[in-house]
Amino acid sequence: MRGTSDVLIVSFDCGLKDESALCVTRKHGGKITLLKMELGEQADILYHLLTDQMAKAEIKLERGE
């Protein structure tokens, strides 16, 4: 992905009654496209990984067979 530039917008919402939600969108040419949305515990984990300077993660891909 060298030489690639992309503008991503990450939004997080955590209410008292609703599940947490994390949304990733891409802004390109005046349009906004939804790329990914996670809810609940997964949203909380991703928010923590993106905002905590000390947090580390290893990405594991799931293989469907």
C-alpha positions in Angstrom: 0.0 0.0 0.0 2.9 2.3 -0.5 2.1 5.6 -2.2 -1.6 5.4 -1.2 -3.5 8.3 0.4 -7.0 7.8 1.7 -9.2 10.0 3.9 -11.1 7.9 6.4 -13.5 9.1 9.0 -13.9 7.1 12.2 -17.0 7.7 14.4 -17.7 6.1 17.8 -20.9 6.3 19.9 -21.5 4.8 23.3 -24.9 5.5 24.9 -26.2 4.4 28.3 -29.0 2.2 26.8 -27.6 1.3 23.3 -24.7 -0.8 22.3 -21.5 0.9 21.3 -21.0 1.6 17.6 -17.9 2.3 15.6 -18.2 3.3 12.0 -15.5 3.8 9.3 -16.3 5.8 6.3 -14.4 7.1 3.3 -14.7 10.6 1.9 -13.9 10.9 -1.8 -15.1 13.6 -4.2 -17.8 14.9 -2.0 -19.3 11.5 -1.4 -19.1 9.5 1.9 -19.1 5.7 1.6 -19.6 3.4 4.6 -16.8 0.9 4.7 -17.2 -0.9 8.0 -19.5 -0.8 11.1 -19.0 -2.8 14.3 -21.3 -2.9 17.3 -21.0 -3.8 21.0 -17.8 -5.3 22.4 -16.0 -5.3 19.0 -16.7 -1.6 18.7 -15.3 -1.0 22.2 -12.1 -3.0 21.4 -11.5 -1.2 18.2 -12.1 2.2 19.8 -9.6 1.3 22.6 -7.0 0.1 20.0 -7.3 3.4 18.0 -7.2 5.8 21.0 -5.0 4.2 23.6 -1.3 5.0 22.8 -0.1 1.9 24.7 -2.6 -0.6 23.1 -1.1 -3.2 20.6 -3.0 -5.6 18.4 -2.3 -8.5 16.1 -4.7 -8.9 13.2 -5.7 -12.5 12.4 -7.6 -13.3 9.3 -10.5 -15.8 9.5 -10.4 -18.4 6.8 -13.8 -19.7 5.8 -13.8 -23.3 4.6 
